[in-house]
Amino acid sequence: MTEEQTKRFKSWQARTIVTTMIGYALFYFVRKNFSFAMPGLAAEYGISNTSFGIILTIVGLVYGFSRFLNGLLADRMNARYHMSLGLLLCVLASFAFGFAPKMLGVEIGVAPHSLIIVFGVLLVLNNIFQGSGFPPCARLLSHWIPPQELATKMSVWNTSHSIGAGLLAILCGFIMGHMGTDLSSDEAAVAQMTRNYVVTNFKDDVKKSDIHIAKVTSVRVEEVDDRTVACVDYVYKDNYADGAAVQRAFVFDYDDYMAVKNIVAADADASVESVAEQTDLAPVQAKALMSIVALTTNAGAWQWCFWLPAIIALFGALGLFVFLRDTPKSVGLPELENTKTTVDDDTDPAEYKRFVREKVFRNKLIWILTFANFFVYVVRFSVLDWGPKFLTEARDMSYAYAGWTVAIFEIFGIIGMIVAGWATDKFFKGRAHRTCVFCMLGTAVFMTAFYLLPNDVHPLVLICVLAMAGFCIYGPQALIGIAAVNQATKKAAATASGLTGIFGYLSVFVSALGVGVLVDHFGWNYVFQGMIAIAVIGMLVFMLMWSAPADGYDHSEK
């Protein structure tokens, strides 16, 4: 390139990286908001963890296949139109989700099948459109960034989804704690949301209330003298009370609810023990009522978790269309040097298909990365999708603190991605798969530490350990895409990223459905044991390609 061309190229390179970073971050604004809406949906419509797991599994699979199909399309399509239109359609689906109960005339209670179906259809449509987010970016970055710089610069770019998810966590944490409608004076609504909470969440509350409880077998709700009564059946551990089966009834009435509401209103940081002492309630009842108060005084806040991010993303879709362009050739610049392939833009379609088969579908290194991606995404999505619910239910955090904790997890993920990309180019000469081995080892270590922390540990310790797990797991999440792009070359980059994406999102069978079922039947501890094992397996898969080259370009001619 001439000096003038080099200057223009660097300007367009920076513009492309920044524009796609902002655009892809905003895809997360209208994708991961469902996770923060789940507590509100459970309270208002009685949706169980298993049902949420099924929904997350379906939409995750849809997204994975959509990303693959969009990858095939992105390698042959103008990225400017592809990405901006996809984000616009996601915005429309997000708006519709928030309005779904109003459109069907559904009030607070047990959700009818029609509402569940509409929710599912809208989430499926959203995730079909979400598939047009990453593939155009993979195409653009492989055309604008040299292979020897891709790990460092694409790791910086890859912070976009963590920035998006982190900002969304803060925004939705604020929404769930401060917006919505106060229904505390509506005794019927409070009673219904109490019943919903008891059915969907109380089982875990009871199990955590006594270390000797092995398993809560069932929770049923009865109405006695206008009071909600939770009838709980549970079994003690074998070495305590002879493994006896126990039944116990917990009463929730409106007077107790109002007493707890008044205490929390006077002291937002009141502990469960303090509330129980002031109301003469059992700690498990006090904890449940504190959660119910938070949900009933912010009823409908979950809708704003869809509407407000969608408004922001709408401006992002317009920005993508205005500021984004396609490859260097589209703005009158030459293509990158040292990225020789056997095909170009004018290649015969049959020859191009042969190239893709060789570089992607018959490339064993791509398949190793693809399988490794499955294990990386199990850990990542288990925290990202279930983090707010886990932290509020299992660690007794407020919704605002849970939002900040997930945001910090994402922030440390950003740092981890940048460090992993820099280490790849600095120490491993572009061999991203080697960096991933050490990252997965670190993930297993910090998830084990988080699992072993006692329930009464200071929240700051929890946050720090979970943050370090995020630091480690987001390295491989970024580097797998970089390694796949380099192995497949710029002419098949989007296709390769789409293939790795399918297996990444097949992980929802474990991270969504599996987690939902485990939590409903056994509790959160089993989830963490599984994630630790999966992190170790992921490390072993990465080790299979330890000696592989950094990229798949033809270096025979310089």
N, C-alpha and C positions, 0 to 999 in steps of 0.2 A: 504494500500500500504506500501511496505517497504520504507526505507529512500532513497534508490537508485531509486526506481520506482517513488517516489514523486518528486525527483529532475528531472528525465527525463520527467515526466508528465508536470511540470511547464515550462520546456524548450520548449516542443512541443506545450503547450497551448499558450505561447507567440508567437512562430513562426507561429502558425495557425492564431492568431488574427491579427498579423502584415501583413502576406501575404494576407489574405482575405481583410483587410482594403485597401491595395494598389490596389489589383485586382478590388474590387468593385468601388473604386474611378475612375479607368480607364474605367469602363463600362460607367460612366457619361461623360467621354471625347468623346465618340463616340455615345452619346445619346442626350445630351442637347445642342450640337453645333448648331442644327437647329434653336434654338431660336435666336442666335446671327447672323445667316445668313439671317434671315427674312428681315431686312431692305435692304440689298443688293439685295435679290431676288425680293423684291417689286419694287425697283428702276430699275433694269435691265429687268425684265419680266412683270411688271405691275400686280403682284399677290395681290389681295385685302386682307384685314383683315378677311373678312368672309371666303375666301378660305383658309387662314392660319388656321382659327378656325376649319374648316371642316377637314383639314389634321391632326391637332393636336388631334382632337376628335377620328378619325379613328385609328391613331397609338397608342393613349392612351388606347383605348379599346383592341386593339390587344395585347399590352403589358400586360394589366391586365389579360386577359385570358391565355396568354402565361406563365405568372408568376404562375398562378393557376395550369396549366398542368405540368409545370416544378416542381412545389411543389409536386405533386403526384409522379413524377418521382424521385425527389431528395431524398425522404425518403428511396428509395430502390436502389440508384445508387451511385457509387464512385464519391465523390464531386470533386476530383482532375481533372478527365477527363471531367466531366460535365461543370465545370466553365471555364477551360482553352479553351476548344473547342468553347464554346459559345462566349467568348470574341474575339477569332480569326475570327469567322464568322461576328461579328459586325464590326470589322476592315475592312473586305473586302467590306461590304455593304457601309461603310462610304467613302471609296476610290471611289467606283462606283458612289456615289451621286455627288461628286465633279466633276467627269468627264462626267456626263450625258449630259450637253449641247454640249460638244465637240463631244460626240459619235453620237448625233442626228444632228449635224451641225446647232444648233440654235444660232443666233446672238442676240445682244441686241434689244429688242422690246417687243411686247406683246407675252407672252408665248403661243405656240401652245398647243393644247390638248395633243399631244403626250408627250411633256416635262412634263406637269403636271402629266400625268399618270405614267411616268417613275419615277418621284420624289416620287409619292405616293407609288408605288410598292417597291422601295428601302427602304423607311422609314418603310413600313409594315414588310419587311423582317428583317430589323435591329431590330425592336421591338419584333419580334418573337424570335430572338436570344438573345435579352436583357433579356428575361424571365429566362435565365439560370444564371443570376447574383446573385440575393438575395436568392432563395431557397437553393442552396448548402451551402451558408453561414449560413442560419438558422439551417440547419442540423448539420453543423460542430460545431457551437457555443454552441448548446444545448448539444452536446456530450463532449465538452471540458471545459465548465464553469458550476459550481454548481448552482442550482436554486437560492440559497440565495445570490449569487454574480452576477447574470445575469443582473440585472437592471444597476448596476454600470459599469460593464465591457462591456456589450453590448451597453450601451450608449456611451462609449468611442469608441467602434468599429463603432457605427452608425454615427460617425462624418465623416466616410470615404466618403459618398456621398456628404456631404457639402464641404469637402476638395476638392473632385474632381470637383464639380460644381463651387467652388470658384476659384480654379486654372484655370479652363476652362474659367471662366468669364474674368479673367485678360488676359489670353492668347488671347482669341477671341476679347476682347476690343482692344488689341494692334494690332492684325491682321487687324481688320476693319478700324483702324485709320492710319495704316502705310504700309500695303501691297497692292497688286493689281496693276493695270495699270492706269496711269494718262491719261484720255481721254479728258481733258479740251481743247485740241487743235482740237478735232474732233467735229465740230459744229453739225453734224448730230446726233452723239451719244448723245451729250449733250441735243439736242432738244428732242430726244426720251425719255431719262431718265427724263427730265423735265415733259413731258406729263405723263409718268408713275407715277411720284411723285404727280402731280396734281390730277390724278384720284384716287390714293390710300390713300394719306395722307392730301391733302390740305383742305378737309372738316373740319377736326379738327383744323387746323391752323386758319381758318376763324372764327370758333366758339369761339376760345380762344381770338381772337383779339378784341372782343367787348363783354363786360359783358351783354349787352342788347339783344344779339342774343339768341333766344330760341332754334332754330333748323335750321340746314343747310339741305335743302331738296334735293338738287342735285348739282353736279359739272360736267360740260361738257367741252370738249376741242375743240377749233376751231383754225385753222391756218389762220392768216391774215398777208399778206405781209411778209411771212417767220418768223412770230413771233407766239409763242404759247400764246393763250388767254384762260384763265380760266374763264368760265361764271358760276357764282355762284348764286343760288337761296336760300334765307333764310328768316326766319320769326322772327320778333322781339317778345319779351315777351309781354304778354297782357297788362301789365301796362306801356309800353313804346311805343310811336309812334303808339298808337292804334292797336297794334298787326299787323302792316303792313307787307305784303309780299314784299321783296326787291330783286332786281336783280343787280348784279354788275360784272364788267369784270376786271380781273387782267391780265396785260400783262407781259410776260416773254420773253425778247429777249437776244441774245447772248452778246451784249455789256454790259447789266446790269449784266449778269452772270460773265463776265470777271472782271468787276469792283469789285464785291463782292469777287471774287477769290483773287484778288490782295490785298484787305484789309485784308482778313483772313490770307493770306500768310505772310503779314507784322506783324500781331498781332493775334496770334492763340486764344487769350482770348477776342477778340473783341465782344462786346455785340450786340444784335439785334438792340437796339436803336442807338448805335454808327454807325453801318453799314447803317441803314435807313437814318440817318442824313447826312452821307457822300455821299450817292448815290441818295438822294431825292426820295427814294422808300417808299411805305407804309410799316410799320413794318411787316405786315403779308407777304408781298412779300420778304422783306429782310430775314426774318426767313426761308422761304421756299428755297430761293436761297442759303443760308448758308448750309442747309441740302443737297441740290443738289450738291453743290461744294464738300462737304465731300464724297458723294457717287461717283461722277464722277471722282474724283482724286484718288479713291481707287477701281475702278471697278474690279470686279472679286475677290476681297478680300474674299468674302464669301466662295469661293472654298477652300481657305487655312484653313478656319474654320473646314473643313472636313479632309483635307489631313494631316495637321500637328498633330492634336490630334490623328489621326489614326496611324501615325508612332509611336508615343509614346505608344499607347495602344498595338501595335504589340509586343513591347518588354515586356509589362506587361503580355500578354498571354503566352509568353515563360517562364516568371518568375513563373507564377502560376503552370505550368506543372512541373517545376524543383523543387520548394520549397514546394508545398502543398502535404499533405497526407490526408487520410480519418479519420476515428474514432480512438480512443485510441487502440482499438483492432487490427487495421491494422498495428500498429508499436509495437506490443507485450506488450501493457500496459492494465491493468484492466479498466473497465468502472467506471464512477463516482459513489460514494456512495450516498445513500439517493435519488436515482432516480428510485425507483421501479415502474415498470409498469407490466401489465398483459401479455405483449408480448415481445418476443426477436427476434433476427435475424433469428432464425430457426422456427418461428411460422408458422403454416399452413396459407396459403393465405386467406382462408375464415375467420379464427379467426382474422387475422390482419385487414381485411376490417371491421369486426364488431367493433373492437377497434377504428378505425378511425371514423366510423359513430358516436360512442358514444362520443368520445373526441372532435370531430370537428363539424360534420354536425348536430348533435342533441344537441349541447351544447349551451344553450341560452347566456352564457357569451361570447362565441366566436362571436355570431351573433350581440351582442351589440357592441363589439369592431369593428366588420366589418362595421356596419352602421356608427359608429363614425368616422371611417377612411375616409369615403366619405367626410364628412364636413372638416376634417383636410386637405385633399388633395386639396379641392377646393381652400382654401386660399393659401396653399403652391404653387400649380402650377400656380395660377393666377399671383403671383409675379415672380416665376422662369421662366415661359414660356413667359410672356408678359412684364416682367420688363424692358429689354433693349429697347423695342419699346415704352413702356409707358414713360420712363424717357426721351427719346430723343424727343418724340412728345409732351407730355403733360407738361413736366417740362424743356424743352429746354436744356437738358444736351448734351454734346458731347458723341460720342460713347465710347471713352476711359473712361470718368467719369461714364457713365452708367455701363460699365463693372466693374469698381471698386466698384460702389454702390451695385450691385448685389453680388459681391464678399464679401463685408462687411456684407451684409444680411446673407450670408452663414457662415461667420466667427462667427458672433454672434449666428447663429443657432447652431454651434458646441459647443459654450460655454453653450448655453441653454440646449442642449442634455445632456451634462456632468452633469450640475447642477441638471437637472430633474432626471437623473438616481441616482445620489448620494442622493438626497432628498427622492427618493422612498425607497431605502434600509435603509436610516438613520431614517426617520421620519414615514414612512408608512408601514414599515416591508414588503416590496416587493409588496405592492398593487399599481401598476403603475397607475391604473385607477383613483385613488384619486388625484395623482399629475396632471393628465391630466385636471381635472376640473379647477384647478387654472391656468394652462397654457392657456387654451382656454379663460378664463376671461381676462387674460393679453393681449392676442392677440386682442380681441375685443376692449379693451381700447386703445391700440397703433394704431390700424388701424383707429379708430375714430379720434385720434389726427392727424394722417397723412392726413386724408380726410379734416379736418378742417383747416389745415395750408394754409395760403394765397399763391398765386402764386409767390409773390415776396420775399418769405422768403429765408434766406441764405441756399444754398445747404447743408451745414454742418448740419443744423437742420433737413432737410429732411432725410439725411443719418442716423442720430442718431435715429430718430423716427422709420424709416423703419427697422433699425437694431434691435431695441427692439422688434418689431413685429416678426422678425426672431428668436430672442432669445426665445420667447414664443411658436411659432408654431412648432418649431422643437423638443420640448420636447415630445408632443403627437405623432409626426411622428415617433420618436424612440420608445417610450414606448408602443405603440399599438402592434408593433411586439414583444416586450419583453413579454408583458402580454399574447399575443396569444400563444407564444412558451411555456410559463410556464403553461397555462391552458391546452394546448393540450399534454404536456409532450414531451420529446425528440424523442419519436417514431413517433409522428405525427406533429412535429414542422414545417416542410417545407409545409405540406398540409395546416395547419392553416394559415401560413403566406401567402400562395398562395390565400386562400379564402379572407382574409382581403385585399389582394392586388387587387382582382377583383373590389371590391367596391371602393377602393381608386382610381382606374383608370376609373371607371364609372363616376367619378367626372369630367372627361374631357368634358362631355356634357355641364357642367356649366363653368369650367375654360378655356376651349378651344373654343368650338363653341359658347357658351353663351357670353363669353367676346368679341369674334370677332364680333358678331352681334350687341351687345350693343355699342361697340365703333364705328362701322360703322354708326349706326342710331341715337345714342343719346350722345355719348361721354364717357370719362373716369370716370366722377363723379358717374354715375350709377353703374359702376363696384365696386367702393369702398363701396358704400352703401350696395350692395349685399354681399360683403365679410364680412362686420361687422355683418350683420344679420346671416350669415352662421356660424360665429365663436360663436355667442351666442347659436344657435341651437346645435352645437357640444358640448358645455359645458353641456347643459341639457341632451344630450344622455349619456355622461359619468356618470352623476349623477345617472342614472338608476342602475348601478352596484356598487354603493358606498360601500355596505356591503359585496361584494363578497370576497372569499378567495384569497390568493396570487397566488396559483398554483393548478394544478389538479393531483399532485402525490399522491400515496397511502402512508399515514403516519401512518398507523395502526401498522406497524412493523418498528422498528428502528435497 
